[in-house]
């Protein structure tokens, strides 16, 4: 699970670099869904 946490942090950092707002919104939603799945 520690590796999964590191991956999530890297994904969130990448999210900040996405310039296209539409792609950023989709990526953000995906990250939120993954986090929610891990918490269950």
C-alpha positions in Angstrom: 0.0 0.0 0.0 3.0 2.3 0.5 3.8 2.1 -3.2 0.2 2.8 -4.1 0.4 6.0 -1.9 3.6 7.1 -3.7 1.9 6.5 -7.0 -1.1 8.6 -6.0 1.2 11.5 -4.9 3.0 11.4 -8.2 -0.4 11.4 -10.1 -1.5 14.5 -8.1 1.8 16.3 -8.9 1.2 15.4 -12.6 -2.3 16.8 -12.4 -0.9 20.2 -11.5 1.2 20.1 -14.8 -1.8 19.4 -17.1 -2.6 22.6 -19.0 -5.8 21.5 -20.7 -8.6 22.1 -18.2 -10.8 19.4 -19.7 -8.1 16.8 -19.4 -7.2 18.0 -15.9 -10.8 17.7 -14.8 -11.0 14.1 -16.1 -7.7 13.1 -14.6 -8.7 14.7 -11.2 -12.0 12.7 -11.2 -10.1 9.5 -12.0 -7.7 10.2 -9.1 -10.6 10.8 -6.7 -12.2 7.5 -7.8 -9.0 5.6 -7.2 -8.6 7.1 -3.8 -12.2 6.3 -2.9 -11.7 2.7 -4.0 -8.6 2.3 -1.8 -10.5 3.7 1.2 -13.2 1.0 1.0 
